[in-house]
Amino acid sequence: MSDALSKEPSKDDSGPSLTEKPLLNRLGETLGAGDSTSQDEKNQKQQENDRHAVQKEIDSLRQKLNGRKKLVEVNKDVEKAKASVISCLRANDRRPLDCWKEVETFKVEVARLERSFMSKSSV
C-alpha cells in the first residue's frame, strides 16, 4: 500500500494528481474563480459610477465658469508695455535683467490702470 502512495504519477496523466496538489488548494482555486468574476463586475460598475460622477462635476464646474463675468478688454497702453516686456525677454533669453526698463514701464502702466479702477469703484 505504501508503494502505491509513493509511486510517481505516470506521464500519461494530463492533470495534477492528488499527491501533487492538496485537495483544499484545489477547492480554493475552484471556489475563488467564481468570486473573481463577480468582483471584476463590481469593480467595473464602481469605475463607471465614478466616471459618471466625475463627468457631472466637470459639467457643473464648466457651467459655473461660463457664468462668471468676462474680463473687460485690457488697456492698450498696458498691452503695449506687456508686449514690449515679452519681446525683450525673448530677445534676451540669456540675460533677462537687460529688460528692466521695459518691466518698469509695464509696472507704471499697471499702477496707472489700478488707480483709475479704484477711483471708478469708489464713486
Biotite code that builds the C-alpha atoms (Angstrom):
import biotite.structure as struc

atoms = struc.array([
    struc.Atom([0.000, 0.000, 0.000], chain_id="A", res_id=1, res_name="MET", atom_name="CA", element="C"),
    struc.Atom([2.814, 2.422, 0.769], chain_id="A", res_id=2, res_name="SER", atom_name="CA", element="C"),
    struc.Atom([4.276, 1.551, -2.602], chain_id="A", res_id=3, res_name="ASP", atom_name="CA", element="C"),
    struc.Atom([1.117, 2.820, -4.279], chain_id="A", res_id=4, res_name="ALA", atom_name="CA", element="C"),
    struc.Atom([1.313, 6.156, -2.434], chain_id="A", res_id=5, res_name="LEU", atom_name="CA", element="C"),
    struc.Atom([4.969, 6.740, -3.123], chain_id="A", res_id=6, res_name="SER", atom_name="CA", element="C"),
    struc.Atom([4.624, 5.815, -6.763], chain_id="A", res_id=7, res_name="LYS", atom_name="CA", element="C"),
    struc.Atom([5.256, 8.764, -9.090], chain_id="A", res_id=8, res_name="GLU", atom_name="CA", element="C"),
    struc.Atom([2.413, 9.846, -11.328], chain_id="A", res_id=9, res_name="PRO", atom_name="CA", element="C"),
    struc.Atom([2.613, 8.499, -14.818], chain_id="A", res_id=10, res_name="SER", atom_name="CA", element="C"),
    struc.Atom([3.471, 10.745, -17.757], chain_id="A", res_id=11, res_name="LYS", atom_name="CA", element="C"),
    struc.Atom([0.102, 9.891, -19.318], chain_id="A", res_id=12, res_name="ASP", atom_name="CA", element="C"),
    struc.Atom([-1.863, 11.860, -16.708], chain_id="A", res_id=13, res_name="ASP", atom_name="CA", element="C"),
    struc.Atom([-2.744, 15.281, -18.103], chain_id="A", res_id=14, res_name="SER", atom_name="CA", element="C"),
    struc.Atom([-3.840, 16.907, -14.842], chain_id="A", res_id=15, res_name="GLY", atom_name="CA", element="C"),
    struc.Atom([-2.235, 17.121, -11.434], chain_id="A", res_id=16, res_name="PRO", atom_name="CA", element="C"),
    struc.Atom([-2.639, 14.100, -9.231], chain_id="A", res_id=17, res_name="SER", atom_name="CA", element="C"),
    struc.Atom([-3.887, 14.102, -5.673], chain_id="A", res_id=18, res_name="LEU", atom_name="CA", element="C"),
    struc.Atom([-0.350, 13.907, -4.349], chain_id="A", res_id=19, res_name="THR", atom_name="CA", element="C"),
    struc.Atom([0.810, 16.935, -6.317], chain_id="A", res_id=20, res_name="GLU", atom_name="CA", element="C"),
    struc.Atom([-1.764, 19.449, -5.085], chain_id="A", res_id=21, res_name="LYS", atom_name="CA", element="C"),
    struc.Atom([-3.651, 19.246, -1.792], chain_id="A", res_id=22, res_name="PRO", atom_name="CA", element="C"),
    struc.Atom([-7.408, 18.968, -2.022], chain_id="A", res_id=23, res_name="LEU", atom_name="CA", element="C"),
    struc.Atom([-8.029, 22.198, -0.080], chain_id="A", res_id=24, res_name="LEU", atom_name="CA", element="C"),
    struc.Atom([-5.884, 24.215, -2.506], chain_id="A", res_id=25, res_name="ASN", atom_name="CA", element="C"),
    struc.Atom([-7.772, 22.846, -5.473], chain_id="A", res_id=26, res_name="ARG", atom_name="CA", element="C"),
    struc.Atom([-11.125, 23.591, -3.838], chain_id="A", res_id=27, res_name="LEU", atom_name="CA", element="C"),
    struc.Atom([-9.991, 27.129, -3.003], chain_id="A", res_id=28, res_name="GLY", atom_name="CA", element="C"),
    struc.Atom([-8.956, 27.754, -6.585], chain_id="A", res_id=29, res_name="GLU", atom_name="CA", element="C"),
    struc.Atom([-12.250, 26.402, -7.892], chain_id="A", res_id=30, res_name="THR", atom_name="CA", element="C"),
    struc.Atom([-14.337, 28.459, -5.474], chain_id="A", res_id=31, res_name="LEU", atom_name="CA", element="C"),
    struc.Atom([-12.190, 31.578, -5.907], chain_id="A", res_id=32, res_name="GLY", atom_name="CA", element="C"),
    struc.Atom([-12.637, 31.567, -9.676], chain_id="A", res_id=33, res_name="ALA", atom_name="CA", element="C"),
    struc.Atom([-16.347, 32.373, -9.364], chain_id="A", res_id=34, res_name="GLY", atom_name="CA", element="C"),
    struc.Atom([-15.718, 35.191, -6.895], chain_id="A", res_id=35, res_name="ASP", atom_name="CA", element="C"),
    struc.Atom([-13.197, 36.935, -9.124], chain_id="A", res_id=36, res_name="SER", atom_name="CA", element="C"),
    struc.Atom([-15.660, 37.437, -11.974], chain_id="A", res_id=37, res_name="THR", atom_name="CA", element="C"),
    struc.Atom([-18.300, 38.924, -9.700], chain_id="A", res_id=38, res_name="SER", atom_name="CA", element="C"),
    struc.Atom([-15.604, 41.106, -8.122], chain_id="A", res_id=39, res_name="GLN", atom_name="CA", element="C"),
    struc.Atom([-14.491, 42.226, -11.589], chain_id="A", res_id=40, res_name="ASP", atom_name="CA", element="C"),
    struc.Atom([-18.088, 43.138, -12.430], chain_id="A", res_id=41, res_name="GLU", atom_name="CA", element="C"),
    struc.Atom([-18.387, 45.104, -9.193], chain_id="A", res_id=42, res_name="LYS", atom_name="CA", element="C"),
    struc.Atom([-15.147, 46.937, -9.945], chain_id="A", res_id=43, res_name="ASN", atom_name="CA", element="C"),
    struc.Atom([-16.339, 47.806, -13.449], chain_id="A", res_id=44, res_name="GLN", atom_name="CA", element="C"),
    struc.Atom([-19.662, 49.117, -12.131], chain_id="A", res_id=45, res_name="LYS", atom_name="CA", element="C"),
    struc.Atom([-17.847, 51.180, -9.493], chain_id="A", res_id=46, res_name="GLN", atom_name="CA", element="C"),
    struc.Atom([-15.492, 52.631, -12.107], chain_id="A", res_id=47, res_name="GLN", atom_name="CA", element="C"),
    struc.Atom([-18.432, 53.501, -14.337], chain_id="A", res_id=48, res_name="GLU", atom_name="CA", element="C"),
    struc.Atom([-20.232, 55.203, -11.436], chain_id="A", res_id=49, res_name="ASN", atom_name="CA", element="C"),
    struc.Atom([-17.051, 57.099, -10.571], chain_id="A", res_id=50, res_name="ASP", atom_name="CA", element="C"),
    struc.Atom([-16.646, 58.141, -14.195], chain_id="A", res_id=51, res_name="ARG", atom_name="CA", element="C"),
    struc.Atom([-20.204, 59.484, -14.305], chain_id="A", res_id=52, res_name="HIS", atom_name="CA", element="C"),
    struc.Atom([-19.733, 61.354, -11.023], chain_id="A", res_id=53, res_name="ALA", atom_name="CA", element="C"),
    struc.Atom([-16.546, 62.985, -12.284], chain_id="A", res_id=54, res_name="VAL", atom_name="CA", element="C"),
    struc.Atom([-18.214, 63.937, -15.567], chain_id="A", res_id=55, res_name="GLN", atom_name="CA", element="C"),
    struc.Atom([-21.109, 65.538, -13.664], chain_id="A", res_id=56, res_name="LYS", atom_name="CA", element="C"),
    struc.Atom([-18.665, 67.522, -11.544], chain_id="A", res_id=57, res_name="GLU", atom_name="CA", element="C"),
    struc.Atom([-16.770, 68.687, -14.635], chain_id="A", res_id=58, res_name="ILE", atom_name="CA", element="C"),
    struc.Atom([-20.021, 69.824, -16.258], chain_id="A", res_id=59, res_name="ASP", atom_name="CA", element="C"),
    struc.Atom([-21.014, 71.672, -13.094], chain_id="A", res_id=60, res_name="SER", atom_name="CA", element="C"),
    struc.Atom([-17.674, 73.469, -12.958], chain_id="A", res_id=61, res_name="LEU", atom_name="CA", element="C"),
    struc.Atom([-17.950, 74.411, -16.647], chain_id="A", res_id=62, res_name="ARG", atom_name="CA", element="C"),
    struc.Atom([-21.360, 75.952, -16.033], chain_id="A", res_id=63, res_name="GLN", atom_name="CA", element="C"),
    struc.Atom([-20.016, 77.942, -13.082], chain_id="A", res_id=64, res_name="LYS", atom_name="CA", element="C"),
    struc.Atom([-17.047, 79.123, -15.136], chain_id="A", res_id=65, res_name="LEU", atom_name="CA", element="C"),
    struc.Atom([-19.260, 80.169, -18.039], chain_id="A", res_id=66, res_name="ASN", atom_name="CA", element="C"),
    struc.Atom([-21.485, 82.069, -15.605], chain_id="A", res_id=67, res_name="GLY", atom_name="CA", element="C"),
    struc.Atom([-18.648, 84.244, -14.337], chain_id="A", res_id=68, res_name="ARG", atom_name="CA", element="C"),
    struc.Atom([-18.161, 87.774, -15.529], chain_id="A", res_id=69, res_name="LYS", atom_name="CA", element="C"),
    struc.Atom([-15.917, 88.185, -18.512], chain_id="A", res_id=70, res_name="LYS", atom_name="CA", element="C"),
    struc.Atom([-12.866, 90.369, -18.157], chain_id="A", res_id=71, res_name="LEU", atom_name="CA", element="C"),
    struc.Atom([-13.044, 93.711, -19.869], chain_id="A", res_id=72, res_name="VAL", atom_name="CA", element="C"),
    struc.Atom([-10.580, 94.469, -22.590], chain_id="A", res_id=73, res_name="GLU", atom_name="CA", element="C"),
    struc.Atom([-7.137, 95.431, -21.318], chain_id="A", res_id=74, res_name="VAL", atom_name="CA", element="C"),
    struc.Atom([-5.961, 98.999, -21.745], chain_id="A", res_id=75, res_name="ASN", atom_name="CA", element="C"),
    struc.Atom([-3.950, 99.480, -24.949], chain_id="A", res_id=76, res_name="LYS", atom_name="CA", element="C"),
    struc.Atom([-1.024, 101.121, -23.100], chain_id="A", res_id=77, res_name="ASP", atom_name="CA", element="C"),
    struc.Atom([-0.781, 98.167, -20.700], chain_id="A", res_id=78, res_name="VAL", atom_name="CA", element="C"),
    struc.Atom([-0.994, 95.709, -23.589], chain_id="A", res_id=79, res_name="GLU", atom_name="CA", element="C"),
    struc.Atom([1.761, 97.604, -25.429], chain_id="A", res_id=80, res_name="LYS", atom_name="CA", element="C"),
    struc.Atom([4.023, 97.595, -22.336], chain_id="A", res_id=81, res_name="ALA", atom_name="CA", element="C"),
    struc.Atom([3.361, 93.862, -21.832], chain_id="A", res_id=82, res_name="LYS", atom_name="CA", element="C"),
    struc.Atom([4.256, 93.116, -25.455], chain_id="A", res_id=83, res_name="ALA", atom_name="CA", element="C"),
    struc.Atom([7.439, 95.151, -25.039], chain_id="A", res_id=84, res_name="SER", atom_name="CA", element="C"),
    struc.Atom([8.467, 93.120, -21.971], chain_id="A", res_id=85, res_name="VAL", atom_name="CA", element="C"),
    struc.Atom([7.738, 89.829, -23.740], chain_id="A", res_id=86, res_name="ILE", atom_name="CA", element="C"),
    struc.Atom([9.697, 90.753, -26.847], chain_id="A", res_id=87, res_name="SER", atom_name="CA", element="C"),
    struc.Atom([12.638, 91.972, -24.741], chain_id="A", res_id=88, res_name="CYS", atom_name="CA", element="C"),
    struc.Atom([12.675, 88.744, -22.714], chain_id="A", res_id=89, res_name="LEU", atom_name="CA", element="C"),
    struc.Atom([12.587, 86.661, -25.889], chain_id="A", res_id=90, res_name="ARG", atom_name="CA", element="C"),
    struc.Atom([15.418, 88.674, -27.423], chain_id="A", res_id=91, res_name="ALA", atom_name="CA", element="C"),
    struc.Atom([17.489, 88.467, -24.222], chain_id="A", res_id=92, res_name="ASN", atom_name="CA", element="C"),
    struc.Atom([16.644, 84.958, -23.087], chain_id="A", res_id=93, res_name="ASP", atom_name="CA", element="C"),
    struc.Atom([20.098, 84.520, -21.542], chain_id="A", res_id=94, res_name="ARG", atom_name="CA", element="C"),
    struc.Atom([20.116, 87.970, -19.920], chain_id="A", res_id=95, res_name="ARG", atom_name="CA", element="C"),
    struc.Atom([16.598, 88.815, -18.679], chain_id="A", res_id=96, res_name="PRO", atom_name="CA", element="C"),
    struc.Atom([17.930, 91.570, -16.396], chain_id="A", res_id=97, res_name="LEU", atom_name="CA", element="C"),
    struc.Atom([18.592, 93.658, -19.508], chain_id="A", res_id=98, res_name="ASP", atom_name="CA", element="C"),
    struc.Atom([14.819, 94.212, -19.738], chain_id="A", res_id=99, res_name="CYS", atom_name="CA", element="C"),
    struc.Atom([14.499, 96.297, -16.595], chain_id="A", res_id=100, res_name="TRP", atom_name="CA", element="C"),
    struc.Atom([13.372, 99.407, -18.493], chain_id="A", res_id=101, res_name="LYS", atom_name="CA", element="C"),
    struc.Atom([10.521, 97.563, -20.172], chain_id="A", res_id=102, res_name="GLU", atom_name="CA", element="C"),
    struc.Atom([9.491, 95.998, -16.858], chain_id="A", res_id=103, res_name="VAL", atom_name="CA", element="C"),
    struc.Atom([9.437, 99.399, -15.148], chain_id="A", res_id=104, res_name="GLU", atom_name="CA", element="C"),
    struc.Atom([7.301, 100.840, -17.940], chain_id="A", res_id=105, res_name="THR", atom_name="CA", element="C"),
    struc.Atom([4.896, 97.916, -17.550], chain_id="A", res_id=106, res_name="PHE", atom_name="CA", element="C"),
    struc.Atom([4.706, 98.464, -13.778], chain_id="A", res_id=107, res_name="LYS", atom_name="CA", element="C"),
    struc.Atom([3.926, 102.161, -14.274], chain_id="A", res_id=108, res_name="VAL", atom_name="CA", element="C"),
    struc.Atom([1.122, 101.361, -16.737], chain_id="A", res_id=109, res_name="GLU", atom_name="CA", element="C"),
    struc.Atom([-0.397, 98.736, -14.429], chain_id="A", res_id=110, res_name="VAL", atom_name="CA", element="C"),
    struc.Atom([-0.247, 101.111, -11.452], chain_id="A", res_id=111, res_name="ALA", atom_name="CA", element="C"),
    struc.Atom([-1.987, 103.792, -13.523], chain_id="A", res_id=112, res_name="ARG", atom_name="CA", element="C"),
    struc.Atom([-4.687, 101.295, -14.518], chain_id="A", res_id=113, res_name="LEU", atom_name="CA", element="C"),
    struc.Atom([-5.146, 100.233, -10.874], chain_id="A", res_id=114, res_name="GLU", atom_name="CA", element="C"),
    struc.Atom([-5.548, 103.861, -9.759], chain_id="A", res_id=115, res_name="ARG", atom_name="CA", element="C"),
    struc.Atom([-8.162, 104.522, -12.410], chain_id="A", res_id=116, res_name="SER", atom_name="CA", element="C"),
    struc.Atom([-10.029, 101.340, -11.441], chain_id="A", res_id=117, res_name="PHE", atom_name="CA", element="C"),
    struc.Atom([-10.007, 102.255, -7.759], chain_id="A", res_id=118, res_name="MET", atom_name="CA", element="C"),
    struc.Atom([-11.238, 105.762, -8.458], chain_id="A", res_id=119, res_name="SER", atom_name="CA", element="C"),
    struc.Atom([-14.138, 104.350, -10.543], chain_id="A", res_id=120, res_name="LYS", atom_name="CA", element="C"),
    struc.Atom([-15.142, 101.788, -7.916], chain_id="A", res_id=121, res_name="SER", atom_name="CA", element="C"),
    struc.Atom([-15.114, 104.292, -5.030], chain_id="A", res_id=122, res_name="SER", atom_name="CA", element="C"),
    struc.Atom([-17.522, 106.652, -6.807], chain_id="A", res_id=123, res_name="VAL", atom_name="CA", element="C"),
])
